[in-house]
Amino acid sequence: MKTPLTIGIVVATALSGVAATAQAIRDDVFERGELVCGSHAGRIGFGAKDASGNWQGFDVGFCRALAAAVLGDPSAVRFVPLDTQDRFGALQSGEIDVLARSTTWTFQRDVAEELTFVGTNYYDGQGFMVRRDEGISSALELDETTICVESETTSEMNLADYFRANGMTYTALQVASTAAAVEAYLAGDCDAYSTDIAALASGRAGFAESGEHVILPEVISKEPLGPVVRHGDDNWADIVRWTLFALIAAEELGVTSANVEEMKASSANPEVKRLLGREGGFGELLGLDNDWAARAIASVGNYGELFASTIGDQTPIGLSRGLNAQWTQGGLLYAPPFR
């Protein structure tokens, strides 16, 4: 496996066409030999430490793929656990290189907060979870109830819009974090808990009696989630964006962690050749070497492999692909072409 120093030497001749101010984050990552990734403080399936203290999850996997692409080592990542309120400050201050913790892409955040959303890695929507013994089967039955919701989130605004649009009233029990929301819900301080459906499924997976809690069928918002970087470094945004697209494209093209080396050596598909570095010099255009995407795929698998191993329907999270299926399978998942 190539080291950060080796990769830095290989790409040195490719850097002359990239402005110095646009190399800042990539060069910082090269120099420190470590990617700093903003993660969940503890969301099972997405970003949490396992019993051995190792970070695991869907968003964690993306950061490992990015570290493999840039540094040649998927373990060269330092994870910084961040709550909702401190995630953007950590990114804007330079404390982290990339934010990968279920953050919704909105106009306000993209423009006013000066954040750059590089793509969507999970199409989600907001929902509600209630206790099974309450006998509630629809969110339209939640009139005059108390709802647990995290403050300063899109969930808080969506909740107000939904109840207003349906002529219902509610009391919001505002909490500061996912952990606080779950604690309040389990303590019976609210009748329902509302947030992104993937987060509800993740929280429920950690309950002692997970089967006693139901996620209602209504989806009340669009929540496109994905990695975020700060404004002002187009080269770094391109690296993060196209690493995500590499995982998505790999699934569509049939490239997996098991066959990536074979496909690299023998595939006749021109797009596979470009993706895996046999043609096109795409890595050099990013200021990396041409094996960057092959390393990312080898480290965590393609998008489908990563999804299945962390949050899929055979895991405790139990999420179906749904909107996150490939566009060829009726979903929204789509990578621009490697050409």
BELFEN-V508558 format. One record per helix or strand of 3 or more residues. SS is the DSSP state (H for helix, E for strand). FROM is the first residue (numbers start at 0). LEN is the number of residues. If there is no record, write none. Layout:
ss->{SS & SS}
from->{FROM & FROM}
len->{LEN & LEN}
This chain:
ss->{H & H & E & E & H & E & H & H & E & E & E & H & H & E & H & E & H & E & H & H & E & E & E & H & H & H & H & H & H & H & H}
from->{3 & 19 & 34 & 46 & 57 & 76 & 83 & 106 & 114 & 121 & 125 & 131 & 138 & 144 & 153 & 169 & 177 & 191 & 196 & 209 & 212 & 222 & 227 & 233 & 259 & 269 & 281 & 291 & 302 & 321 & 326}
len->{14 & 13 & 6 & 3 & 14 & 6 & 9 & 5 & 3 & 3 & 6 & 3 & 3 & 6 & 12 & 6 & 9 & 5 & 9 & 3 & 3 & 3 & 3 & 20 & 7 & 6 & 5 & 9 & 8 & 3 & 3}
